[in-house]
């Protein structure tokens, strides 16, 4: 698309009106790989846990700190990285985070005891926590609004896909090479990806505009998004706050906690917390729980891997979010998740029922959870988007910690009761999204239509 010289160009409006370019596809692909490896590295410890317990002779309860150590790092990494990225840019944080998590995961493969493994898993989590929200933010800032939920959900589906891929790989690698081999792979792959990110990943053009970068630098990137576009003397974001003020007010955490966004922010935090409580309770503990019913380690790992594999269904939910009320779509899916998770406990002991039960529950759970970054990215304007998404992901990680300890504390309960308890957070997540919706959960929406459903 070729345009005449103009005094100013509204960058989001231009991106929304233009075909998807090669640079946007490249950015999406690199961010998808980041999230894929995030899912692999986060879930890897759960798949190696049964073999680790056997080799080191540790009981189930002693494993909870190892399973949750990375989640503490994930929370702290996300909380710190969001404000840093809103100030200094998305790319630098992403490259550093991916390199750090790769080095720490590789080192954890050589841990000699539980203490060292906990420390190295915490360090791995710091990188994972910093990488995920910035991958979501960068993707959301390069894709057209009318397809934003679809593409962010497609990108974020890399997380459960990576977690499921880890289960299938673990079932093959652990008997052949030992449990440490899974962590070696989880370290080497991010180190290689960090090199690609440094060479190929662009900085967020919206971040550059928001921070007053030279027009020449913005124009150079914009020409890769919209080839042939004429340069402009000034570039703008065309964003407004709910009250209609221009997008030049406070950003970062001050915006996230402001009266216009505060209640919605808290509801997003609660929802993500509840979703990760379920996700980590089941991903970390299902291989162990299924083994205790008499399944062999390989079968337990393969069936448990079906739960995160269902996350690829998030693509469908993203398409629905782009066309319908996104809050209602996500709330309904969480409500169905509560029922499906409880049904897993009823299917234990019946293999023909257990396999589809795990797959259906995983599909619903991950569809809902994987859609929350798109919901959050739509909720905040550019000057607070990285912080808003990062704080939702960071505070939500404490739900993962809660899930890791939750099942460990239910060791004397029956499996049906255990899964019924794990289903309760999905009910709470449903209610939180409803509150967000009733309170006015789309402050960026300026006018009706699919494109505005996700704001800028």
Secondary structure, DSSP 8 states (H G I E B T S, - for coil): -----BS-EEHHHHHHHS---HHHHHHHHHHHHHHHHHHHHHHHHHHHHHHHHHHHT--TGGGHHHHHHHHHHHHHHHHHHHHHHHHH-HHHHHHHHHHHHHHHHHHHTT--SHHHHHHHHHHHHHHHHHHHHHHHHHHHTTS-GGGHHHHHHHHHHHHHHHHHHHHHHHHHHHHHH-THHHHHHHHHHHHHHHHHHHHH----HHHHHHTT--HHHHHHHHHHHSTT---BS-EE---B-TTS-BS-S--HHHHHTSTTTHHHHHHHHHHHHHHHHHHHHHHHHHHHHHHHTT--HHHHHHHHHHHHHGGGGHHHHHHHHHHS-HHHHHHHHHHHHHHHHHHHHHHTT-HHHHHHHHHHHHHHHHHHHHHHHHHHHHHS-HHHHHHHHHHHHHHHHHHHHHHHHHHHTTTTS-HHHHHHHHHHHHHHHHHHHHHHHHTT--TT--SSSTGGGG--
